[in-house]
Amino acid sequence: MEIILKEDVIGLGYKHDIVNVKSGYGRNYLIPTGKGVIASESAKKMLAEELKQKAKKLEKIKNDAQSVADKLADVALTIAAKVSAQGTIYGSVNSVMIADELSKLGFEIDRKLITIKDVKTVGEHHATVRLHKEVSVEIPVTVVPDGPMPEAAPAEEAAPAVEAVSEEEADEQEVLEALDAPAEA
């Protein structure tokens, strides 16, 4: 089923895109919520005319997104997180945390526009911010431990100490075990 999107739908497309979706998704979600209309011939003609009239406005929106992307290109984020002794994070760093850090720097970016793979370790990572369907920027994200990193327990303390047994003591133990064992007939 072909649908013309009336607004951006994350993971599907942007406003004024013509997309193919399963008929149930179109009938039960996109059309009733007003996020799309059926892409008939007349609807496609209306879309073409509307796009022609709004070309300058759309160009301005793209230029605004490009200017924000240029400013974001110089940004590098550092996020402090609680970590274990092995360097793994309790929980993970996600798009909400990145959006909060960007807002502290003066960028109001919706968390839904930010994509990042699972960040569960300390180190360098990259987040992608999609500001427009043709404009996206990659931001380096450094995850650091919150406070001093806990130290791993030394190997000597972790393993129970094994006492050295002399040869004489070993021979005595063998004799005692032999006496305790039932006699074989």
Secondary structure, DSSP 8 states (H G I E B T S, - for coil): -EEEESS-BTTTB-TT-EEE--HHHIIIIITTTTSEEE--HHHHHHHHHHHHHTHHHHHHHHHHHHHHHHHHTT--EEEEE-B-TTSEEEEEE-HHHHHHHHHHTT----GGGEEE--EEESEEEEEEEEEETTEEEEEEEEEEESSS------HHHHS-------HHHHHHHHHHHHHHS----
